[in-house]
Amino acid sequence: MAQREQRVTPLELFFDLVFVFAITQVTLLMSDDPTWEGLGRGLVVLAALWWAWTGYAWLTNTLEPEEGPVRAGMFGAMAAMLVVALAVPQAFDAHGVLFGVAYLIVRLLQLQLYAIAGKRDPDLLAAMLRMVPSATLAPLIIVAAGFFDGPAQAALWLVALAVDYLGVLVGRGQGWRVSPAHFAERHNLIVIIALGESIVAIAVGTAGVSLTPSIVAAAVLGIAVVVALWWAYFDVYAVMSQRQLAATSGAARVRLARDYYSYLHLPMIAGIVLFALGLKKTSEHVGDPLATVPALALCGGLSLYFLTHVAIRVRLVYSVRHATTARPGWIGPGRLVTGIGMLALLPAALELSALTALASVTGLCGALIAYDVIHHRQERAEVRQARP
C-alpha cells in the first residue's frame, strides 16, 4: 500500500474538534474536584481519550479519510466521541456506563476502518488482528468499571489502560505503516490544540469578574508561558523529530513513531492540561495562595512538560545509535534544570499569591528560551536549516 505524504485533511481537523471539547471537559472535571482523587481521575480519563485519538491518527495516516466509507466511519466516530466528551465530567459517577459504551463504539469503529485498509494490505491486516484483543478488551473493562465505584472502579480503569498501552507492543511494529510528514503534522496540530486549552482556561477563569490590573497581569503572564511552551517544542523539537522519523524505515520507524508520538506525547499533553488547570485557578484567585492541588498542577504540569522533552531526546538518541542517521540536534541541561526548577518552586507557590507564583514559573520558562536561543544558537540554525 502506498504511504500517505499529503498534509492533514480538513476532515481530520474537523474530527479533532471533538477531541478539543473532550480536553476542555477533562480540565472541567479536575477543576470541579481539585483534590488528589479528582486529579487522578482527570489524568486517567485523559489517558483513555488520548489513546482513542492516537488510534485515529494512525488510521488516517494509513487510509485516505476523504474516501466514502472511511468518511462515514469518521463521522460516526465523531458522534460517539462527542458523547464520550459529554460524559467526561461524570465518567466516574452517574455517566460511567454511558462513557464506557460510547468509548467502546469509538474503538470498534476504528477497528472496522482498519479492516477496510487491511483488504489491500495483508501485513496491515495481520497487525490489526494482533491489536484486536487489547483494543476490544480495554474498552469493555471501562464499561464494566461504570458499574462500580471507589477503589474497584479505579482499579478497573488502570487495568484497562494497561491492556491498551501494552497491547500495541505485540508484534514490535511489524505490518504497520507510517508516513513521517503527515504523522508529525497531525501530532504537531494536537499539541497546538492542547496549548489552546490553556488560553481557554484564562478566559474561563476570568469570566464574570472585573478586569483588574492583577487579572490582566495574570492573563499576560499566562499567554507568555503558553508562548514559551510553543517555542520549546516547535522551534527545534518538532523539526528534529520529523527528520529523525523520516530517516528511519520499516519496523524501526513504526516503533519510533509509537514511542515518540503515541507514548511520549501523552505526558506532554497531560502537562499542558495540568498547567491549564493551575492557570484557571490562578485567574480565579490572583491575590491568594494556591491550594495544594492547583499549585501542583501549575508547577508540576510545567515540570512534566519539560521533563518529557528530556525523555524525548533520550528516545531520539537511542534511535540514532541503532540507525545510520545524523545526530538529531543537541542534548543540553536546559529542560532538565527547568523541569526540576518548576518542582522546586512548588513550596513557594503554596505560600505566595497565585499571581506571584505564576510570575515565577513565567520567569523560569523565559530563562529556558533565552538559554536555548543564546547557548544553542549554532545548533538551532543547523537543525532548522535541515527541515524535511
C-alpha positions, -999 to 999 in steps of 0.1 A, spaced: 0 0 0 13 35 -9 20 56 21 4 90 26 26 120 24 -1 147 19 -10 173 45 -36 168 72 -70 169 56 -99 192 66 -118 161 78 -90 152 102 -91 187 116 -129 185 118 -126 153 138 -101 169 162 -127 195 172 -144 169 192 -112 160 209 -107 197 218 -140 196 236 -130 164 254 -98 180 267 -118 210 279 -141 186 297 -111 169 314 -100 203 327 -135 209 340 -136 175 357 -104 184 377 -114 220 383 -148 209 398 -129 185 421 -95 200 429 -84 171 451 -59 143 447 -87 120 437 -101 145 411 -66 150 397 -61 113 393 -94 108 377 -88 135 352 -54 121 342 -68 86 338 -97 99 316 -72 119 296 -51 88 290 -81 69 277 -91 98 254 -55 102 241 -53 65 232 -86 68 212 -73 99 194 -39 85 186 -56 54 172 -73 75 147 -41 94 140 -25 61 130 -56 52 110 -58 83 89 -20 81 83 -28 48 65 -62 54 50 -75 83 29 -101 98 52 -120 115 24 -130 82 8 -167 75 11 -169 46 36 -140 60 56 -156 94 58 -189 79 70 -169 59 97 -151 91 108 -184 109 112 -198 80 132 -167 81 154 -171 119 159 -207 114 171 -196 87 196 -166 108 207 -189 137 214 -210 115 237 -177 104 254 -167 141 259 -202 150 273 -199 121 298 -163 130 309 -173 152 340 -193 122 354 -172 94 340 -166 81 375 -201 88 387 -235 88 371 -223 86 335 -197 59 339 -215 33 318 -225 59 291 -189 69 289 -178 33 285 -203 23 259 -196 54 237 -159 48 241 -163 12 231 -181 24 199 -153 48 191 -128 20 193 -149 -6 174 -154 19 145 -116 23 144 -111 -14 141 -138 -16 113 -120 11 94 -87 -7 98 -104 -38 84 -111 -17 52 -75 -8 49 -64 -44 55 -83 -56 25 -55 -40 3 -26 -48 27 -22 -83 42 6 -72 65 -15 -43 79 -44 -67 84 -22 -91 103 -10 -62 125 -46 -50 131 -57 -85 141 -29 -86 167 -43 -54 182 -80 -66 183 -78 -83 217 -64 -53 236 -85 -28 216 -117 -45 225 -109 -58 260 -98 -24 273 -130 -5 264 -151 -34 277 -133 -31 311 -141 6 311 -177 -3 305 -176 -27 334 -159 0 356 -191 21 352 -210 -4 374 -185 0 403 -173 29 424 -144 36 447 -112 16 446 -127 -12 425 -136 13 398 -102 30 398 -85 -4 396 -106 -14 366 -97 18 348 -60 12 354 -62 -23 342 -79 -11 310 -52 14 303 -25 -12 310 -41 -35 285 -44 -8 259 -9 7 262 9 -26 265 -12 -44 239 4 -25 210 38 -39 219 28 -72 205 45 -77 171 71 -50 177 57 -27 149 56 -53 122 30 -46 95 22 -10 104 28 19 81 40 54 90 42 84 66 65 108 85 54 142 72 17 136 77 21 118 111 43 145 125 20 173 113 -11 155 129 6 154 163 20 189 160 -15 202 155 -28 183 185 -1 200 206 -13 234 194 -49 223 203 -38 214 238 -19 248 241 -52 265 231 -69 249 261 -45 269 283 -57 301 266 -93 290 271 -85 284 308 -76 321 311 -109 331 296 -129 307 318 -110 318 350 -117 355 343 -154 351 332 -178 374 351 -151 393 370 -138 428 367 -106 431 347 -84 444 375 -47 451 369 -39 418 387 -62 397 364 -48 414 333 -13 407 346 -22 370 351 -36 368 316 -4 383 301 18 361 322 -3 331 312 0 337 275 37 343 280 41 307 294 20 293 265 43 311 241 73 295 259 57 261 257 51 265 220 86 277 214 102 249 234 85 223 212 81 239 178 114 258 174 135 227 172 120 196 187 91 192 161 115 197 132 141 174 147 117 146 154 101 146 120 135 145 104 145 116 125 113 97 118 119 102 81 155 89 84 144 55 98 124 29 79 104 -3 84 95 -16 119 122 7 134 102 37 121 70 23 135 85 18 169 100 53 169 66 68 160 49 47 186 73 57 214 79 93 204 44 103 194 19 78 209 36 73 242 57 103 250 33 129 237 8 119 263 27 132 294 35 163 274 -2 169 267 -10 160 303 15 186 314 -3 212 293 -37 202 307 -24 204 343 -9 238 336 -43 249 322 -59 238 354 -34 258 375 -38 288 353 -76 287 356 -73 286 394 -47 314 393 -70 336 373 -98 330 398 -78 338 429 -49 360 418 -43 376 452 -45 344 473 -20 315 476 -30 284 455 -43 253 472 -21 222 471 -36 206 440 -38 237 419 -2 247 429 9 212 419 -9 215 386 7 248 379 43 239 387 41 201 383 23 204 349 51 225 335 77 203 351 61 172 334 61 190 301 98 199 301 109 166 316 91 148 289 113 167 264 142 151 282 127 117 277 120 125 240 157 134 235 168 101 251 145 82 228 157 100 197 193 94 207 186 57 211 172 56 176 203 72 162 225 46 179 206 19 161 205 35 127 229 51 103 215 86 106 228 120 116 229 132 152 195 149 159 204 182 174 218 186 209 215 173 244 216 202 268 207 206 305 182 233 300 150 213 301 162 191 329 171 220 350 138 238 342 118 207 350 135 203 384 133 241 390 95 240 385 92 214 412 115 235 434 90 264 431 61 244 445 67 253 482 68 290 473 36 286 452 18 274 483 28 305 503 29 333 478 0 348 459 -11 329 429 0 359 407 35 358 422 37 320 417 26 325 380 52 352 376 79 328 390 71 300 366 69 325 337 104 338 345 118 302 346 102 295 312 116 327 298 151 318 311 149 284 293 140 300 260 168 326 264 192 298 272 182 279 240 185 310 218 219 321 232 237 289 242 225 267 213 224 293 186 245 273 161 228 240 168 194 256 163 204 270 130 217 237 118 185 218 127 161 244 113 181 247 80 177 209 76 139 210 77 125 179 60 
